[in-house]
Amino acid sequence: MSGILMRKLRIADCGLRIEYKKYFFVFLLAFSCCLSSFSQTVSQLTKAGDKKIEEGDYYAASLYYKDALKKDEENIDLNFKYAEACRMFNDLQGSTTGYRAVTKLDKANQYPIANFWLGEVLRSTCECKCEEAQKQFHRFQTKYRRKDYFYAKAQQEIEACAWVKDHLKKNDSIKIEHLGKEVNTPQSEFNAIHVFPDKIQYSSLRNISTDKKNEKYLVRLYNEPPNFELVYIPNGSNQELNIGNGAYSPDSKKFFFTQCEQKDKSTTRCDIYVTKYDNFKWSPAEKLNDHVNNASATNTQPSLGYDLSGNEILLFSSDREGGQGKMDIWMSKLNADGTYLQAVNAGNKINTQGNEITPFYDVNNRKLYFSSDWHYGYGGYDIFEAAGESTNWTEPKNLLQPINTPQNDLYYTKAIDDSRAYITSNRKGSYFIEAETCCNDIYAYGTGKKIEKRDTVFVVKADTPVVELRDTTPVVQIERPVTQTTFIDEKIKNVKQKLSVQLYFHNDEPGAKSMSDTTNLDYKQTYEAYSSLRYEYEREYAKTMKKEEQLKTEEEITNLFEDKIDKGYYDLVAFASELLALLQSGNKVEVTVKGYCSPLNFNQYNVKLGYRRVASLRNYFFHYRDGILLSYVAAGKLNIKNESFGEETASKNISDSREDKRNSVYNPAAALERRVEIISIEVK
């Protein structure tokens, strides 16, 4: 029995490369069915699962771990192994179950990473899980103090969830079509290329062996029927390797593809090759020079375009040194002698700390399409577009729903005449074997546009895929621009919809027992410290209460932390993102902030405390995204007005007794008085 082991691991070539963290495709490995396990011990089952993990067979491993859990369901290590195995082949339901169990059982904080991965799989399950995912990412940050990729990714996901809430409306005019059994299988199909006559060529991972006892799974290039040549093997390619990720030059005289060598049981490394069409035949494939194919990295997913000077540009994905993060998009210009110049990084507008993959350059509209797991999206990989060339790009724009989903959406390409777009996705509705979202299929939709073809030449030969040669002159399609005024008004509307943002503080924080009116802490730090006191609040507020009343007090504290304290922080994250977008549009912005206190101290002290609270919010803005807002402050583009109130605005029903901390500190009514509010924003 065999299975597709698809996970959002690192895409190398042919959608295939394994890395332990969270990146993309793990390609299919043969595995044996788990034998009946009722007579086996937990230890035996666990060892069997561990062996399958070593072999890269995550589905079989998950079955062994699942059977072991039937005998020892509260084994935290076993739950974590089960969750990890399920995540590796994209079983969202199984990994959610496993990670939930770990976070519940992990009293000693052995697995803080479980909160991170639980947040990730919740994000990839449904937009409706975003709020819960935010909480998991925050809990991870409070447990995991290293300021590394995972910590930064958790913060990015918290912000992305805030973005999702504002982008849930689907474009009903776009109808996504699953290409059905003529193209898709329960295995994995990806990277559709439009070829004549209105059919596609694509890559797929399938069993290529005719020996039923010895299956052999490799990626190959396939043609959509009724093309008489179902499988296309480029001339001179190594048939022992994975061959896929095809791309034609805009004039269709060159065909680029990747070949991947298997480094070990779970890792592949890939290089880009080219074959050229001349005198009615394709030349033997040649490996591109080391300006493109870095020997210490994977080099994959080629796409061709032109710059404004008419030079041919090769775009591709690579994890070589010198990038912005993990997989980045790189570009290499074709030299006059037919060689490629040293590849350059597409820059930090496109590339991030995460993964940017599957580039496609639309020569007709001069737009780059790519997928990213870092830029704000619905979960997994989303597809983005950016106009420009070289390292000069507009800010990437999410293509939104229904093109993007909480699952992985990749390999955006267009038909030759611009009338149809193709995407690869493991969204619900794709064919699968083991898990609903395990495997990738190809989808398409009509763009509502069409470019008339000129001076078209056709190549129809028995030794080549049926490909239409396209006019090499890019046709620019003019779209009606959105006026700058309308654009800015929409941004102002978005940020004002976030008001008012209410942020809460523990008693006498920040800077307890101080008469200073400022602090070095930022609001995120004070929020994290406050959030960690939830159980202390439950305990102290329930003191002196009868048992039958304690359940009600616990509910009040839960509502305080989840509906007020947590919500306030997430609202701030969303507000900061919209504020940055407004400033990046060239606006001058003034934000008004007010600080409030409970009556538990004398008025002069409380006024100072209120200013410290406002200062922590100001510091949050200064630290936001590594200080990206500071340049706007220095240029006078961002002004933060503040005001502090003492006890005069606090409710007269709130206790001001230091001896009665249950009511003056831990009572939710008192807690709601200790806050900062962003009350208004003005654009000047």
C-alpha positions, 0 to 999 in steps of 0.5 A: 500500500502506498500514500502521498506524504504531502506537507507544507514543508520546503518546496524544492523542485517538482514540489519536492523537498523535505525539511523538518520545520513547516515548509511544503511538499514531502514526496511520496514514499512507499510504505507498508501497512501497519500490521494489526497492533492489538497484541503489541505493546506501547513501546513496540508500537512507538518504536515501529512508528519511530522507524517509519519516521526515519524512513520518511513514511509519516502516514504509516508512522501516524497509524502506529502512534495512533494505535499506541495512544489507544493504550496510553492516551495521556502519554505526552511524548506519544501525542507529540509524535502523533501530531508531528507525523500527521502534520508531515502529510498534511492531516490537519484533523489528526495533527490538531487532535495531537497538538491539543492533547500536548498543550493540555498535558504539558504542565512542565512546558516540555513542548512549547512548540506544540502551541505554535504548530497548533496555531498553524494547523488551525490557520490551515483548517478554516478562517473561522479558527483564526481567533483560536490560532491567535491565542495559541501563537501568543501562548507559544510566545509567552513560553518560548523566549528565544527571538528566532524564526519561530517567535517572529513567525508567531507574531506574523501569524497573529497579525495575519489573523487580524488581516483575515478578519478584514478580508473574508468577503469572496469575489463571487465573479470568480468561479474556481473549477477543479479540472477533474479526473482528466488531469487530477489523481489522488496523487499530486498534480501541480504547475500547469502550463498552457499549451495548444490547443487550450490544454495544459502540460503539468507535473505529477508524482505517480508510480512509473513502474509496471511491476506491481510488487515494486512501485517506483514513484517519481515526478514526470511531465504529463500532457492533458488528453487528447494529446497523443503523448501522455508523458513528456520526457525532455531529450537528454534528461535523467530518467532516474530523477524527478523531472518536473516544473516545466516552463517555456520561454515566451517565444516557446523556443526553449523549455526549462525544467528541473531535475532532483537528486535524492540526497537521503531518505527525506531530502532532495536537491534540484537544478534547472535545465534547458532544452532548445527547439531548433530545426524541428527538434529539441536539443539534449538538455543542458544544465544551466551554469553556476550563476543559476544552479548554486551547488550548495542550494536547491534551485527550482521552479523556473519562469521566463520573462522580459525586462523593459529593455527586452532582455530575457530574464529567468526567475526561479526559487532557491534557498541559497545564501544571501537571501532574505529568509528561507526559499526566495525568488531570484532572477538571472538575465540572459547574456548576449552569448547565451549564458546567464548572469549571476542571479540577484535576489528579487528584494525585500518587498517580495522575499521575507523571512519565510518562503517565497516560491513558484514565481510566474512572470506575466509578460503581457501585464508585467506582473510577478505572481508568486506564493508566500507563507509569510505575507499576510494570508488566509493560512498556508501558502497564498498567491500574491501579485506585484507589478514591476521588474528586477528588484523594483516591485510594488507592494505584493497584493494578496489575490484574496478569496476564492483564489486563496484559501486557508490551505496551500495555494501555489503555482499561479500561471496564465493561459497564452491569451490571458483568458484563463488562470491556473493554480495548484491547491490542496484545498478541500475538494481535491482528490486524496488518499489518506487525509482530506488536505494531503494532496495537490490538484490543479484548478482553473478560473476565467479571468474575464480578459482576452488578448488577441494573438498575432503572428502565431506559429505552431509546432506540432511534432511527434517528438515534442509536446504540442506547444503554441509559439507565442508572439515575443512582443509583450502585449500590455493590457490597460486596466482602469486605475483606481484613483488615489483619492478612492484608495486613500479613503478606503484605507482611512475607513479601514483604520477608523473601523478598528477604533476604539482600541482598548488595552488593559494593564495589571494593577500599578503596571508598568513601572510599579511604585514609581512617580515616573511618567514614562517607561522603557517597556512596550505594550506587548511586554506588559500584555504578555506579563498580564496574560500570564496572571490569568490563573492568579486572577481566578484564584484571588477573585474566587477567594471567600466565595462559596463553592457554588459561586466560584464557577461564576467567578471563573467565567467572569475572569475568562471573559475578562481575559479573552473578551477584553485583554486578549481582544485588545491586544489583537485589535492593536495588532490589526490597528498597527497594520492598517496605520502602517498601510496609511502612512505608506500611502503618503499620509500624515497621521495623528493618533490620539491616545488616553490613559486611565486608572482605577482609584487604587492610589492618590490622584497625582500618582494615577495621572503619572501611571496613566502616562506610563501606560500611554508611553508603553503604547507609544513604545509598541509603535516605535518597536513595531516591525523592527522600528518601521514606524520610526521614520514616519515619526522622525519626518513628522508624518506620525504624531501620537497625542496623549492625555492621562486621567487619574481616578476622576473618570473611574467608576465610584463603585470600584473599591480603592482599598489596598486591604481588599485586593479581591475587589480593588485589583482582581475584580473584573470591574476594577481591571476594566478601569486600568486601560489605554484607549486609542480613541481617534485617528486623523489624516492631515 
